[in-house]
Amino acid sequence: MKKYLIILFCFISYISFGQDRQVNGYYENLINFEPKEVSSSAILIFNFEDSKEISYKLINNNKVILTTTFNKNEGKIMKKVDFSTLKKGVYLIEYYIDDEKVKQLTFSKL
């Protein structure tokens, strides 16, 4: 009986943690940023159908410069973002879906 309980516990924990990782990996491949070298504006591409709350943080030198949240409707979308006011340098952009970090990218401001 103990063996069955241990096997059942392992099986349930495997499924629980396995699904969390799949969600992150799923969205990571479907979010893009173009171009990688920005002079004034860039395009955020969300290539998935689900309707979600998306937020992103713009970070430079370990300081959060900008945080934006918006609701993505169903369907694939492209969102143009103005970065013309940023100083030259390398920036990190972190994407969050439903308050869970799913991807981070770097880009250069020219």
Steps between C-alpha positions, in 0.01 A plus 500: 500500500787740581649438156176600329477820705858593419447431130178701503671792678788498249259485207290793624801719577652417160183610321462815711852629448522378141205711393644821647814462292301435183308827534818707526664322210186533293484879520877546484506382139199711397613844618744698284655846483615669178746649419777413744664839441246778555533860388151630582232229519467124512231238444394253767356185342266270690448199279237307699122490500417518874357810661741595782617785720853583387749728665859582426778672688776696337825480699831683464792461744281293736245785525143467377448783250146420387223257589197459274199272528232437240234244419563299186181400321462168324713460191856584408605863546787733426548802727714797400690658789678837495851488648622832355537660845741232625871571525747297295592169658399141557160427652331192637130441444316247718160366401239387752174320428250489786777620737735216405831575326506319166784657302779755501686656209770760453515773240725794418383859473698682234 
